[in-house]
Amino acid sequence: MRPSERLADVLRPVTLETGVNRYAEGSCLVSFGHTKVLVTASLEEGVPGFLRGKGQGWVTAEYGMLPRATHTRGRREAAQGKQSGRTQEIQRLIGRSMRAIVDLKALGERQISIDCDVIQADGGTRTASVTGAWVALRLATKYLLDEGVITKDPIVDAVAAISCGVFNGAPVLDLDYEEDSNAEADANFVLTGTGDIVEIQATGEKRGFSEGEFDTLFALARKGIGELIILQRAATGGQ
């Protein structure tokens, strides 16, 4: 039995609350159980220097954890003067995941910046961030279309992410902190709505894991992400 008493293929309760920031073009408060992330998507005219004059846009992301997102207070990374390697890795993952489903030409020379701020962490902050980021991005691009800023929808597919792992010898879906910190193996899967793989991160934490175990984890991820994408589309008006 899992600590949460969920079955192996059951997600934590997931909510995607939209319109939580009145200023951002798109926003979402995403909850995976006790993990909560505030995500905003902001339009910025112009693109990074390496893209100037190329007639295409850019999507980028930043990620951070508020000081009391965990059991003990952590220092703000800004106060330390640098980002941790973990922070940089996660925000790059979020950016790659969003760019995988965006037609950058359709944006024109504009950038959408996605900010993911972890309010409360109980495992799966990166997967919650990716899932909520798509919602905020979808709402931001819908705003641009409605306002006539762009004429072609740049979103070509949905994308979501989920964690899976081997806990107490059994493959399970959507690890919370207690499972994640004691998992024998864990993995993060980022998949599109059509089932394409954007990224897989898989690690044997306490032992190696077999191809059969990986296949089971992948099947669990496909099921979970399918459910997440249904929730994403409902949150964004079915789009």
Salt bridges, closest charged atoms under 4 A:
ASP9 OD2 - LYS223 NZ 4.00
GLU45 OE2 - ARG110 NE 3.42
GLU89 OE2 - ARG126 NH1 2.94
ASP103 OD2 - LYS152 NZ 3.09
ASP146 OD2 - LYS142 NZ 3.15
ASP153 OD1 - ARG138 NH2 3.00
ASP174 OD1 - ARG12 NH2 2.95
ASP176 OD2 - ARG6 NH2 3.95
GLU179 OE2 - ARG2 NE 2.63
GLU179 OE1 - ARG6 NH2 3.46
GLU184 OE1 - ARG207 NH2 3.06
GLU199 OE2 - ARG96 NH2 2.91
GLU213 OE2 - ARG207 NH2 2.88
GLU227 OE2 - LYS223 NZ 2.59
